[in-house]
Amino acid sequence: MSQIFHPSANIIARASLVGGILVLAVLGVLLYIVTRAPVMTGVGVAKAQPVPYSHKQHVGGLGLDCRYCHTSVEESNFAMIPPTETCMGCHAQVSVDSVALEPVRASFENNQSLEWIRVHNLADYVYFNHSIHVAKGVGCETCHGRIDQLAVVAKMETLQMGWCLECHRSPERFVRPRDAVFSMGWQPPPDHDGLQLVTDYGINVEQLADCSICHR
């Protein structure tokens, strides 16, 4: 019986297999890069707001505590966007003629909320509770970055599941004393013992790895 395929077909078959594997590898790398690019994650992408509020000025410069505006962060799922009344607590007397603050004054006078653009937005199938994280010693800057250095708010972390799991699997690397939760630029002292804090705060590491903790 005559040979159907030329001997060179073996070389072509091997080259096709190697080429296919290389193509898949390249596609995998590209997918990895694209899913972590700012255009997909939003990291570092500042969003224009109806009022140019600067955390750098208010937190970094004036030293406002996070809780002055985000009043419910210690007892609620949500940190809460401050109502216009909070802004006017100062701006009824400070920068009263500022053009940039005209939307704030109009909001207050008309009793109509400002339409802030959301920056940190988790998927609907993800459950997140601010108060639990605050109570367990997770600092604001762990998720929000050095907000005191941002003139315009942008995401500093991807908020993707893999990033969350870094903390859930090793909370001792991230927890801090409760009195330092709202501090910016906090650095652990030489005697800092994250494992002891995990015990003191009653953090169940095995439970943190359970899917139902975040997906409900």
PyMOL commands that place a pseudoatom at each C-alpha (Angstrom):
pseudoatom trace, name=CA, resn=MET, resi=1, chain=A, elem=C, hetatm=0, pos=[0.000, 0.000, 0.000]
pseudoatom trace, name=CA, resn=SER, resi=2, chain=A, elem=C, hetatm=0, pos=[1.429, 3.360, -0.993]
pseudoatom trace, name=CA, resn=GLN, resi=3, chain=A, elem=C, hetatm=0, pos=[2.151, 5.965, 1.655]
pseudoatom trace, name=CA, resn=ILE, resi=4, chain=A, elem=C, hetatm=0, pos=[-0.673, 8.529, 1.919]
pseudoatom trace, name=CA, resn=PHE, resi=5, chain=A, elem=C, hetatm=0, pos=[1.221, 11.362, 3.650]
pseudoatom trace, name=CA, resn=HIS, resi=6, chain=A, elem=C, hetatm=0, pos=[4.646, 12.630, 2.743]
pseudoatom trace, name=CA, resn=PRO, resi=7, chain=A, elem=C, hetatm=0, pos=[7.256, 12.296, 5.531]
pseudoatom trace, name=CA, resn=SER, resi=8, chain=A, elem=C, hetatm=0, pos=[7.284, 16.088, 5.834]
pseudoatom trace, name=CA, resn=ALA, resi=9, chain=A, elem=C, hetatm=0, pos=[3.757, 15.868, 7.245]
pseudoatom trace, name=CA, resn=ASN, resi=10, chain=A, elem=C, hetatm=0, pos=[5.272, 14.739, 10.558]
pseudoatom trace, name=CA, resn=ILE, resi=11, chain=A, elem=C, hetatm=0, pos=[7.261, 17.953, 10.764]
pseudoatom trace, name=CA, resn=ILE, resi=12, chain=A, elem=C, hetatm=0, pos=[4.200, 20.016, 9.874]
pseudoatom trace, name=CA, resn=ALA, resi=13, chain=A, elem=C, hetatm=0, pos=[2.114, 18.250, 12.541]
pseudoatom trace, name=CA, resn=ARG, resi=14, chain=A, elem=C, hetatm=0, pos=[4.735, 18.857, 15.228]
pseudoatom trace, name=CA, resn=ALA, resi=15, chain=A, elem=C, hetatm=0, pos=[5.134, 22.487, 14.192]
pseudoatom trace, name=CA, resn=SER, resi=16, chain=A, elem=C, hetatm=0, pos=[1.358, 22.938, 14.269]
pseudoatom trace, name=CA, resn=LEU, resi=17, chain=A, elem=C, hetatm=0, pos=[1.173, 21.559, 17.808]
pseudoatom trace, name=CA, resn=VAL, resi=18, chain=A, elem=C, hetatm=0, pos=[4.013, 23.763, 19.036]
pseudoatom trace, name=CA, resn=GLY, resi=19, chain=A, elem=C, hetatm=0, pos=[2.531, 26.779, 17.245]
pseudoatom trace, name=CA, resn=GLY, resi=20, chain=A, elem=C, hetatm=0, pos=[-0.896, 26.133, 18.718]
pseudoatom trace, name=CA, resn=ILE, resi=21, chain=A, elem=C, hetatm=0, pos=[0.549, 25.909, 22.226]
pseudoatom trace, name=CA, resn=LEU, resi=22, chain=A, elem=C, hetatm=0, pos=[2.493, 29.139, 21.715]
pseudoatom trace, name=CA, resn=VAL, resi=23, chain=A, elem=C, hetatm=0, pos=[-0.615, 30.932, 20.413]
pseudoatom trace, name=CA, resn=LEU, resi=24, chain=A, elem=C, hetatm=0, pos=[-2.611, 29.788, 23.438]
pseudoatom trace, name=CA, resn=ALA, resi=25, chain=A, elem=C, hetatm=0, pos=[0.184, 30.895, 25.769]
pseudoatom trace, name=CA, resn=VAL, resi=26, chain=A, elem=C, hetatm=0, pos=[0.357, 34.334, 24.144]
pseudoatom trace, name=CA, resn=LEU, resi=27, chain=A, elem=C, hetatm=0, pos=[-3.417, 34.700, 24.322]
pseudoatom trace, name=CA, resn=GLY, resi=28, chain=A, elem=C, hetatm=0, pos=[-3.316, 33.722, 27.992]
pseudoatom trace, name=CA, resn=VAL, resi=29, chain=A, elem=C, hetatm=0, pos=[-0.651, 36.340, 28.739]
pseudoatom trace, name=CA, resn=LEU, resi=30, chain=A, elem=C, hetatm=0, pos=[-2.573, 38.999, 26.811]
pseudoatom trace, name=CA, resn=LEU, resi=31, chain=A, elem=C, hetatm=0, pos=[-5.777, 38.123, 28.683]
pseudoatom trace, name=CA, resn=TYR, resi=32, chain=A, elem=C, hetatm=0, pos=[-3.914, 38.373, 31.999]
pseudoatom trace, name=CA, resn=ILE, resi=33, chain=A, elem=C, hetatm=0, pos=[-2.521, 41.791, 31.063]
pseudoatom trace, name=CA, resn=VAL, resi=34, chain=A, elem=C, hetatm=0, pos=[-5.801, 43.143, 29.705]
pseudoatom trace, name=CA, resn=THR, resi=35, chain=A, elem=C, hetatm=0, pos=[-7.853, 42.102, 32.748]
pseudoatom trace, name=CA, resn=ARG, resi=36, chain=A, elem=C, hetatm=0, pos=[-5.410, 43.997, 34.985]
pseudoatom trace, name=CA, resn=ALA, resi=37, chain=A, elem=C, hetatm=0, pos=[-5.066, 47.071, 32.804]
pseudoatom trace, name=CA, resn=PRO, resi=38, chain=A, elem=C, hetatm=0, pos=[-6.459, 50.366, 34.152]
pseudoatom trace, name=CA, resn=VAL, resi=39, chain=A, elem=C, hetatm=0, pos=[-9.017, 50.472, 31.343]
pseudoatom trace, name=CA, resn=MET, resi=40, chain=A, elem=C, hetatm=0, pos=[-10.542, 47.301, 32.820]
pseudoatom trace, name=CA, resn=THR, resi=41, chain=A, elem=C, hetatm=0, pos=[-9.899, 47.744, 36.562]
pseudoatom trace, name=CA, resn=GLY, resi=42, chain=A, elem=C, hetatm=0, pos=[-10.260, 51.512, 36.783]
pseudoatom trace, name=CA, resn=VAL, resi=43, chain=A, elem=C, hetatm=0, pos=[-7.143, 51.732, 38.966]
pseudoatom trace, name=CA, resn=GLY, resi=44, chain=A, elem=C, hetatm=0, pos=[-5.662, 55.210, 38.819]
pseudoatom trace, name=CA, resn=VAL, resi=45, chain=A, elem=C, hetatm=0, pos=[-8.470, 56.509, 36.617]
pseudoatom trace, name=CA, resn=ALA, resi=46, chain=A, elem=C, hetatm=0, pos=[-9.845, 59.705, 38.154]
pseudoatom trace, name=CA, resn=LYS, resi=47, chain=A, elem=C, hetatm=0, pos=[-13.492, 60.517, 37.525]
pseudoatom trace, name=CA, resn=ALA, resi=48, chain=A, elem=C, hetatm=0, pos=[-14.740, 64.072, 37.191]
pseudoatom trace, name=CA, resn=GLN, resi=49, chain=A, elem=C, hetatm=0, pos=[-17.269, 64.925, 39.884]
pseudoatom trace, name=CA, resn=PRO, resi=50, chain=A, elem=C, hetatm=0, pos=[-20.004, 67.593, 39.923]
pseudoatom trace, name=CA, resn=VAL, resi=51, chain=A, elem=C, hetatm=0, pos=[-17.916, 69.450, 42.519]
pseudoatom trace, name=CA, resn=PRO, resi=52, chain=A, elem=C, hetatm=0, pos=[-14.087, 69.343, 42.507]
pseudoatom trace, name=CA, resn=TYR, resi=53, chain=A, elem=C, hetatm=0, pos=[-13.740, 67.984, 46.037]
pseudoatom trace, name=CA, resn=SER, resi=54, chain=A, elem=C, hetatm=0, pos=[-10.115, 67.440, 47.055]
pseudoatom trace, name=CA, resn=HIS, resi=55, chain=A, elem=C, hetatm=0, pos=[-9.325, 64.877, 49.726]
pseudoatom trace, name=CA, resn=LYS, resi=56, chain=A, elem=C, hetatm=0, pos=[-5.745, 66.145, 49.543]
pseudoatom trace, name=CA, resn=GLN, resi=57, chain=A, elem=C, hetatm=0, pos=[-6.928, 69.543, 50.738]
pseudoatom trace, name=CA, resn=HIS, resi=58, chain=A, elem=C, hetatm=0, pos=[-9.556, 68.440, 53.249]
pseudoatom trace, name=CA, resn=VAL, resi=59, chain=A, elem=C, hetatm=0, pos=[-7.899, 65.323, 54.700]
pseudoatom trace, name=CA, resn=GLY, resi=60, chain=A, elem=C, hetatm=0, pos=[-4.221, 65.906, 54.029]
pseudoatom trace, name=CA, resn=GLY, resi=61, chain=A, elem=C, hetatm=0, pos=[-4.244, 69.691, 54.466]
pseudoatom trace, name=CA, resn=LEU, resi=62, chain=A, elem=C, hetatm=0, pos=[-7.007, 70.391, 56.995]
pseudoatom trace, name=CA, resn=GLY, resi=63, chain=A, elem=C, hetatm=0, pos=[-6.785, 67.045, 58.768]
pseudoatom trace, name=CA, resn=LEU, resi=64, chain=A, elem=C, hetatm=0, pos=[-10.463, 66.092, 58.552]
pseudoatom trace, name=CA, resn=ASP, resi=65, chain=A, elem=C, hetatm=0, pos=[-11.207, 62.648, 59.940]
pseudoatom trace, name=CA, resn=CYS, resi=66, chain=A, elem=C, hetatm=0, pos=[-12.849, 60.221, 57.474]
pseudoatom trace, name=CA, resn=ARG, resi=67, chain=A, elem=C, hetatm=0, pos=[-15.818, 59.925, 59.809]
pseudoatom trace, name=CA, resn=TYR, resi=68, chain=A, elem=C, hetatm=0, pos=[-16.640, 63.628, 59.609]
pseudoatom trace, name=CA, resn=CYS, resi=69, chain=A, elem=C, hetatm=0, pos=[-18.117, 63.029, 56.149]
pseudoatom trace, name=CA, resn=HIS, resi=70, chain=A, elem=C, hetatm=0, pos=[-18.545, 59.254, 56.057]
pseudoatom trace, name=CA, resn=THR, resi=71, chain=A, elem=C, hetatm=0, pos=[-20.533, 59.123, 59.260]
pseudoatom trace, name=CA, resn=SER, resi=72, chain=A, elem=C, hetatm=0, pos=[-21.921, 55.592, 59.009]
pseudoatom trace, name=CA, resn=VAL, resi=73, chain=A, elem=C, hetatm=0, pos=[-18.685, 53.767, 58.224]
pseudoatom trace, name=CA, resn=GLU, resi=74, chain=A, elem=C, hetatm=0, pos=[-18.397, 52.281, 61.731]
pseudoatom trace, name=CA, resn=GLU, resi=75, chain=A, elem=C, hetatm=0, pos=[-21.929, 50.910, 61.932]
pseudoatom trace, name=CA, resn=SER, resi=76, chain=A, elem=C, hetatm=0, pos=[-23.181, 50.291, 58.419]
pseudoatom trace, name=CA, resn=ASN, resi=77, chain=A, elem=C, hetatm=0, pos=[-22.433, 48.356, 55.249]
pseudoatom trace, name=CA, resn=PHE, resi=78, chain=A, elem=C, hetatm=0, pos=[-21.948, 51.682, 53.504]
pseudoatom trace, name=CA, resn=ALA, resi=79, chain=A, elem=C, hetatm=0, pos=[-19.544, 54.491, 54.325]
pseudoatom trace, name=CA, resn=MET, resi=80, chain=A, elem=C, hetatm=0, pos=[-22.218, 56.912, 53.050]
pseudoatom trace, name=CA, resn=ILE, resi=81, chain=A, elem=C, hetatm=0, pos=[-21.770, 59.905, 50.786]
pseudoatom trace, name=CA, resn=PRO, resi=82, chain=A, elem=C, hetatm=0, pos=[-22.106, 63.020, 52.956]
pseudoatom trace, name=CA, resn=PRO, resi=83, chain=A, elem=C, hetatm=0, pos=[-25.280, 65.084, 52.530]
pseudoatom trace, name=CA, resn=THR, resi=84, chain=A, elem=C, hetatm=0, pos=[-24.958, 68.671, 51.356]
pseudoatom trace, name=CA, resn=GLU, resi=85, chain=A, elem=C, hetatm=0, pos=[-25.654, 69.839, 54.916]
pseudoatom trace, name=CA, resn=THR, resi=86, chain=A, elem=C, hetatm=0, pos=[-22.266, 68.416, 55.912]
pseudoatom trace, name=CA, resn=CYS, resi=87, chain=A, elem=C, hetatm=0, pos=[-20.502, 70.471, 53.250]
pseudoatom trace, name=CA, resn=MET, resi=88, chain=A, elem=C, hetatm=0, pos=[-22.394, 73.601, 54.231]
pseudoatom trace, name=CA, resn=GLY, resi=89, chain=A, elem=C, hetatm=0, pos=[-21.375, 73.144, 57.849]
pseudoatom trace, name=CA, resn=CYS, resi=90, chain=A, elem=C, hetatm=0, pos=[-18.124, 74.782, 56.767]
pseudoatom trace, name=CA, resn=HIS, resi=91, chain=A, elem=C, hetatm=0, pos=[-18.932, 76.384, 53.438]
pseudoatom trace, name=CA, resn=ALA, resi=92, chain=A, elem=C, hetatm=0, pos=[-21.719, 78.533, 54.780]
pseudoatom trace, name=CA, resn=GLN, resi=93, chain=A, elem=C, hetatm=0, pos=[-18.810, 80.586, 56.119]
pseudoatom trace, name=CA, resn=VAL, resi=94, chain=A, elem=C, hetatm=0, pos=[-15.793, 79.433, 54.078]
pseudoatom trace, name=CA, resn=SER, resi=95, chain=A, elem=C, hetatm=0, pos=[-15.383, 80.184, 50.348]
pseudoatom trace, name=CA, resn=VAL, resi=96, chain=A, elem=C, hetatm=0, pos=[-18.958, 81.445, 50.208]
pseudoatom trace, name=CA, resn=ASP, resi=97, chain=A, elem=C, hetatm=0, pos=[-18.422, 83.109, 46.820]
pseudoatom trace, name=CA, resn=SER, resi=98, chain=A, elem=C, hetatm=0, pos=[-16.548, 80.231, 45.171]
pseudoatom trace, name=CA, resn=VAL, resi=99, chain=A, elem=C, hetatm=0, pos=[-17.844, 79.502, 41.685]
pseudoatom trace, name=CA, resn=ALA, resi=100, chain=A, elem=C, hetatm=0, pos=[-16.764, 75.877, 42.014]
pseudoatom trace, name=CA, resn=LEU, resi=101, chain=A, elem=C, hetatm=0, pos=[-19.036, 75.493, 45.055]
pseudoatom trace, name=CA, resn=GLU, resi=102, chain=A, elem=C, hetatm=0, pos=[-22.131, 76.901, 43.368]
pseudoatom trace, name=CA, resn=PRO, resi=103, chain=A, elem=C, hetatm=0, pos=[-23.575, 73.360, 42.851]
pseudoatom trace, name=CA, resn=VAL, resi=104, chain=A, elem=C, hetatm=0, pos=[-23.225, 72.771, 46.592]
pseudoatom trace, name=CA, resn=ARG, resi=105, chain=A, elem=C, hetatm=0, pos=[-25.074, 75.966, 47.474]
pseudoatom trace, name=CA, resn=ALA, resi=106, chain=A, elem=C, hetatm=0, pos=[-27.775, 75.187, 44.901]
pseudoatom trace, name=CA, resn=SER, resi=107, chain=A, elem=C, hetatm=0, pos=[-28.156, 71.671, 46.278]
pseudoatom trace, name=CA, resn=PHE, resi=108, chain=A, elem=C, hetatm=0, pos=[-28.588, 73.030, 49.787]
pseudoatom trace, name=CA, resn=GLU, resi=109, chain=A, elem=C, hetatm=0, pos=[-31.056, 75.737, 48.775]
pseudoatom trace, name=CA, resn=ASN, resi=110, chain=A, elem=C, hetatm=0, pos=[-33.154, 73.412, 46.604]
pseudoatom trace, name=CA, resn=ASN, resi=111, chain=A, elem=C, hetatm=0, pos=[-32.912, 70.442, 48.966]
pseudoatom trace, name=CA, resn=GLN, resi=112, chain=A, elem=C, hetatm=0, pos=[-31.743, 68.285, 46.069]
pseudoatom trace, name=CA, resn=SER, resi=113, chain=A, elem=C, hetatm=0, pos=[-28.834, 65.866, 46.411]
pseudoatom trace, name=CA, resn=LEU, resi=114, chain=A, elem=C, hetatm=0, pos=[-25.712, 66.232, 44.335]
pseudoatom trace, name=CA, resn=GLU, resi=115, chain=A, elem=C, hetatm=0, pos=[-25.209, 63.489, 41.749]
pseudoatom trace, name=CA, resn=TRP, resi=116, chain=A, elem=C, hetatm=0, pos=[-21.767, 62.185, 42.720]
pseudoatom trace, name=CA, resn=ILE, resi=117, chain=A, elem=C, hetatm=0, pos=[-20.072, 59.726, 40.351]
pseudoatom trace, name=CA, resn=ARG, resi=118, chain=A, elem=C, hetatm=0, pos=[-19.361, 56.420, 42.063]
pseudoatom trace, name=CA, resn=VAL, resi=119, chain=A, elem=C, hetatm=0, pos=[-15.700, 55.388, 42.026]
pseudoatom trace, name=CA, resn=HIS, resi=120, chain=A, elem=C, hetatm=0, pos=[-15.624, 52.173, 44.075]
pseudoatom trace, name=CA, resn=ASN, resi=121, chain=A, elem=C, hetatm=0, pos=[-18.374, 49.957, 42.727]
pseudoatom trace, name=CA, resn=LEU, resi=122, chain=A, elem=C, hetatm=0, pos=[-18.485, 46.243, 43.511]
pseudoatom trace, name=CA, resn=ALA, resi=123, chain=A, elem=C, hetatm=0, pos=[-20.511, 43.764, 41.509]
pseudoatom trace, name=CA, resn=ASP, resi=124, chain=A, elem=C, hetatm=0, pos=[-24.073, 43.095, 42.678]
pseudoatom trace, name=CA, resn=TYR, resi=125, chain=A, elem=C, hetatm=0, pos=[-23.159, 39.554, 43.704]
pseudoatom trace, name=CA, resn=VAL, resi=126, chain=A, elem=C, hetatm=0, pos=[-20.476, 40.758, 46.142]
pseudoatom trace, name=CA, resn=TYR, resi=127, chain=A, elem=C, hetatm=0, pos=[-21.392, 41.533, 49.751]
pseudoatom trace, name=CA, resn=PHE, resi=128, chain=A, elem=C, hetatm=0, pos=[-19.141, 44.039, 51.494]
pseudoatom trace, name=CA, resn=ASN, resi=129, chain=A, elem=C, hetatm=0, pos=[-19.609, 45.567, 54.925]
pseudoatom trace, name=CA, resn=HIS, resi=130, chain=A, elem=C, hetatm=0, pos=[-17.535, 48.612, 55.885]
pseudoatom trace, name=CA, resn=SER, resi=131, chain=A, elem=C, hetatm=0, pos=[-18.294, 48.365, 59.596]
pseudoatom trace, name=CA, resn=ILE, resi=132, chain=A, elem=C, hetatm=0, pos=[-16.979, 44.808, 59.897]
pseudoatom trace, name=CA, resn=HIS, resi=133, chain=A, elem=C, hetatm=0, pos=[-13.676, 45.716, 58.275]
pseudoatom trace, name=CA, resn=VAL, resi=134, chain=A, elem=C, hetatm=0, pos=[-13.289, 48.798, 60.472]
pseudoatom trace, name=CA, resn=ALA, resi=135, chain=A, elem=C, hetatm=0, pos=[-14.065, 46.764, 63.605]
pseudoatom trace, name=CA, resn=LYS, resi=136, chain=A, elem=C, hetatm=0, pos=[-11.496, 44.139, 62.600]
pseudoatom trace, name=CA, resn=GLY, resi=137, chain=A, elem=C, hetatm=0, pos=[-8.719, 46.690, 62.228]
pseudoatom trace, name=CA, resn=VAL, resi=138, chain=A, elem=C, hetatm=0, pos=[-8.557, 47.157, 58.466]
pseudoatom trace, name=CA, resn=GLY, resi=139, chain=A, elem=C, hetatm=0, pos=[-7.351, 50.668, 57.696]
pseudoatom trace, name=CA, resn=CYS, resi=140, chain=A, elem=C, hetatm=0, pos=[-9.115, 52.912, 55.204]
pseudoatom trace, name=CA, resn=GLU, resi=141, chain=A, elem=C, hetatm=0, pos=[-5.937, 53.257, 53.156]
pseudoatom trace, name=CA, resn=THR, resi=142, chain=A, elem=C, hetatm=0, pos=[-5.673, 49.470, 52.789]
pseudoatom trace, name=CA, resn=CYS, resi=143, chain=A, elem=C, hetatm=0, pos=[-8.487, 49.623, 50.241]
pseudoatom trace, name=CA, resn=HIS, resi=144, chain=A, elem=C, hetatm=0, pos=[-8.635, 53.298, 49.289]
pseudoatom trace, name=CA, resn=GLY, resi=145, chain=A, elem=C, hetatm=0, pos=[-4.931, 54.084, 49.229]
pseudoatom trace, name=CA, resn=ARG, resi=146, chain=A, elem=C, hetatm=0, pos=[-3.474, 57.369, 50.420]
pseudoatom trace, name=CA, resn=ILE, resi=147, chain=A, elem=C, hetatm=0, pos=[-6.713, 59.254, 49.952]
pseudoatom trace, name=CA, resn=ASP, resi=148, chain=A, elem=C, hetatm=0, pos=[-5.144, 62.198, 51.761]
pseudoatom trace, name=CA, resn=GLN, resi=149, chain=A, elem=C, hetatm=0, pos=[-2.847, 62.693, 48.768]
pseudoatom trace, name=CA, resn=LEU, resi=150, chain=A, elem=C, hetatm=0, pos=[-5.533, 62.614, 46.069]
pseudoatom trace, name=CA, resn=ALA, resi=151, chain=A, elem=C, hetatm=0, pos=[-6.927, 65.839, 44.664]
pseudoatom trace, name=CA, resn=VAL, resi=152, chain=A, elem=C, hetatm=0, pos=[-9.376, 63.744, 42.621]
pseudoatom trace, name=CA, resn=VAL, resi=153, chain=A, elem=C, hetatm=0, pos=[-10.523, 60.348, 43.872]
pseudoatom trace, name=CA, resn=ALA, resi=154, chain=A, elem=C, hetatm=0, pos=[-9.550, 57.272, 41.882]
pseudoatom trace, name=CA, resn=LYS, resi=155, chain=A, elem=C, hetatm=0, pos=[-9.436, 53.570, 42.679]
pseudoatom trace, name=CA, resn=MET, resi=156, chain=A, elem=C, hetatm=0, pos=[-6.071, 52.583, 44.092]
pseudoatom trace, name=CA, resn=GLU, resi=157, chain=A, elem=C, hetatm=0, pos=[-6.728, 48.834, 44.127]
pseudoatom trace, name=CA, resn=THR, resi=158, chain=A, elem=C, hetatm=0, pos=[-8.453, 46.528, 41.652]
pseudoatom trace, name=CA, resn=LEU, resi=159, chain=A, elem=C, hetatm=0, pos=[-11.032, 45.252, 44.192]
pseudoatom trace, name=CA, resn=GLN, resi=160, chain=A, elem=C, hetatm=0, pos=[-10.925, 41.978, 42.261]
pseudoatom trace, name=CA, resn=MET, resi=161, chain=A, elem=C, hetatm=0, pos=[-11.484, 38.728, 44.129]
pseudoatom trace, name=CA, resn=GLY, resi=162, chain=A, elem=C, hetatm=0, pos=[-7.819, 37.725, 44.065]
pseudoatom trace, name=CA, resn=TRP, resi=163, chain=A, elem=C, hetatm=0, pos=[-6.888, 41.006, 45.726]
pseudoatom trace, name=CA, resn=CYS, resi=164, chain=A, elem=C, hetatm=0, pos=[-9.524, 40.551, 48.443]
pseudoatom trace, name=CA, resn=LEU, resi=165, chain=A, elem=C, hetatm=0, pos=[-8.349, 37.003, 49.104]
pseudoatom trace, name=CA, resn=GLU, resi=166, chain=A, elem=C, hetatm=0, pos=[-4.824, 38.211, 49.853]
pseudoatom trace, name=CA, resn=CYS, resi=167, chain=A, elem=C, hetatm=0, pos=[-6.189, 39.767, 53.024]
pseudoatom trace, name=CA, resn=HIS, resi=168, chain=A, elem=C, hetatm=0, pos=[-8.768, 37.069, 53.772]
pseudoatom trace, name=CA, resn=ARG, resi=169, chain=A, elem=C, hetatm=0, pos=[-6.096, 34.363, 53.634]
pseudoatom trace, name=CA, resn=SER, resi=170, chain=A, elem=C, hetatm=0, pos=[-3.471, 36.306, 55.601]
pseudoatom trace, name=CA, resn=PRO, resi=171, chain=A, elem=C, hetatm=0, pos=[-5.246, 38.982, 57.665]
pseudoatom trace, name=CA, resn=GLU, resi=172, chain=A, elem=C, hetatm=0, pos=[-2.283, 39.281, 60.026]
pseudoatom trace, name=CA, resn=ARG, resi=173, chain=A, elem=C, hetatm=0, pos=[-0.432, 41.118, 57.241]
pseudoatom trace, name=CA, resn=PHE, resi=174, chain=A, elem=C, hetatm=0, pos=[-3.060, 43.842, 57.020]
pseudoatom trace, name=CA, resn=VAL, resi=175, chain=A, elem=C, hetatm=0, pos=[-4.780, 44.409, 60.372]
pseudoatom trace, name=CA, resn=ARG, resi=176, chain=A, elem=C, hetatm=0, pos=[-3.723, 47.289, 62.589]
pseudoatom trace, name=CA, resn=PRO, resi=177, chain=A, elem=C, hetatm=0, pos=[-4.743, 48.678, 66.003]
pseudoatom trace, name=CA, resn=ARG, resi=178, chain=A, elem=C, hetatm=0, pos=[-8.287, 50.046, 65.896]
pseudoatom trace, name=CA, resn=ASP, resi=179, chain=A, elem=C, hetatm=0, pos=[-7.111, 53.521, 66.862]
pseudoatom trace, name=CA, resn=ALA, resi=180, chain=A, elem=C, hetatm=0, pos=[-5.034, 53.589, 63.660]
pseudoatom trace, name=CA, resn=VAL, resi=181, chain=A, elem=C, hetatm=0, pos=[-7.785, 52.498, 61.257]
pseudoatom trace, name=CA, resn=PHE, resi=182, chain=A, elem=C, hetatm=0, pos=[-8.453, 56.058, 60.095]
pseudoatom trace, name=CA, resn=SER, resi=183, chain=A, elem=C, hetatm=0, pos=[-4.800, 57.123, 60.118]
pseudoatom trace, name=CA, resn=MET, resi=184, chain=A, elem=C, hetatm=0, pos=[-3.049, 57.781, 56.822]
pseudoatom trace, name=CA, resn=GLY, resi=185, chain=A, elem=C, hetatm=0, pos=[0.525, 56.621, 56.282]
pseudoatom trace, name=CA, resn=TRP, resi=186, chain=A, elem=C, hetatm=0, pos=[0.453, 54.322, 59.314]
pseudoatom trace, name=CA, resn=GLN, resi=187, chain=A, elem=C, hetatm=0, pos=[3.482, 52.067, 59.624]
pseudoatom trace, name=CA, resn=PRO, resi=188, chain=A, elem=C, hetatm=0, pos=[3.585, 49.058, 61.971]
pseudoatom trace, name=CA, resn=PRO, resi=189, chain=A, elem=C, hetatm=0, pos=[5.921, 49.609, 64.939]
pseudoatom trace, name=CA, resn=PRO, resi=190, chain=A, elem=C, hetatm=0, pos=[8.717, 47.092, 65.632]
pseudoatom trace, name=CA, resn=ASP, resi=191, chain=A, elem=C, hetatm=0, pos=[6.587, 45.301, 68.219]
pseudoatom trace, name=CA, resn=HIS, resi=192, chain=A, elem=C, hetatm=0, pos=[3.530, 45.015, 65.945]
pseudoatom trace, name=CA, resn=ASP, resi=193, chain=A, elem=C, hetatm=0, pos=[2.028, 41.528, 66.172]
pseudoatom trace, name=CA, resn=GLY, resi=194, chain=A, elem=C, hetatm=0, pos=[-0.554, 40.953, 63.453]
pseudoatom trace, name=CA, resn=LEU, resi=195, chain=A, elem=C, hetatm=0, pos=[-1.243, 37.390, 64.561]
pseudoatom trace, name=CA, resn=GLN, resi=196, chain=A, elem=C, hetatm=0, pos=[-2.062, 38.585, 68.073]
pseudoatom trace, name=CA, resn=LEU, resi=197, chain=A, elem=C, hetatm=0, pos=[-4.460, 41.181, 66.660]
pseudoatom trace, name=CA, resn=VAL, resi=198, chain=A, elem=C, hetatm=0, pos=[-6.160, 38.482, 64.597]
pseudoatom trace, name=CA, resn=THR, resi=199, chain=A, elem=C, hetatm=0, pos=[-6.724, 36.579, 67.833]
pseudoatom trace, name=CA, resn=ASP, resi=200, chain=A, elem=C, hetatm=0, pos=[-7.774, 39.672, 69.788]
pseudoatom trace, name=CA, resn=TYR, resi=201, chain=A, elem=C, hetatm=0, pos=[-10.292, 40.676, 67.105]
pseudoatom trace, name=CA, resn=GLY, resi=202, chain=A, elem=C, hetatm=0, pos=[-11.744, 37.168, 66.892]
pseudoatom trace, name=CA, resn=ILE, resi=203, chain=A, elem=C, hetatm=0, pos=[-10.952, 36.827, 63.186]
pseudoatom trace, name=CA, resn=ASN, resi=204, chain=A, elem=C, hetatm=0, pos=[-11.716, 33.310, 61.945]
pseudoatom trace, name=CA, resn=VAL, resi=205, chain=A, elem=C, hetatm=0, pos=[-9.271, 32.768, 59.074]
pseudoatom trace, name=CA, resn=GLU, resi=206, chain=A, elem=C, hetatm=0, pos=[-10.921, 29.520, 57.965]
pseudoatom trace, name=CA, resn=GLN, resi=207, chain=A, elem=C, hetatm=0, pos=[-14.293, 31.236, 57.776]
pseudoatom trace, name=CA, resn=LEU, resi=208, chain=A, elem=C, hetatm=0, pos=[-12.832, 34.107, 55.731]
pseudoatom trace, name=CA, resn=ALA, resi=209, chain=A, elem=C, hetatm=0, pos=[-11.945, 31.664, 52.954]
pseudoatom trace, name=CA, resn=ASP, resi=210, chain=A, elem=C, hetatm=0, pos=[-15.563, 30.493, 52.673]
pseudoatom trace, name=CA, resn=CYS, resi=211, chain=A, elem=C, hetatm=0, pos=[-17.235, 31.703, 49.472]
pseudoatom trace, name=CA, resn=SER, resi=212, chain=A, elem=C, hetatm=0, pos=[-20.456, 32.594, 51.299]
pseudoatom trace, name=CA, resn=ILE, resi=213, chain=A, elem=C, hetatm=0, pos=[-18.676, 35.327, 53.265]
pseudoatom trace, name=CA, resn=CYS, resi=214, chain=A, elem=C, hetatm=0, pos=[-18.699, 37.607, 50.225]
pseudoatom trace, name=CA, resn=HIS, resi=215, chain=A, elem=C, hetatm=0, pos=[-21.073, 35.867, 47.817]
pseudoatom trace, name=CA, resn=ARG, resi=216, chain=A, elem=C, hetatm=0, pos=[-24.572, 35.711, 49.290]
for i in range(1, 216): cmd.bond("trace and resi %d" % i, "trace and resi %d" % (i + 1))
show_as sticks, trace
zoom trace
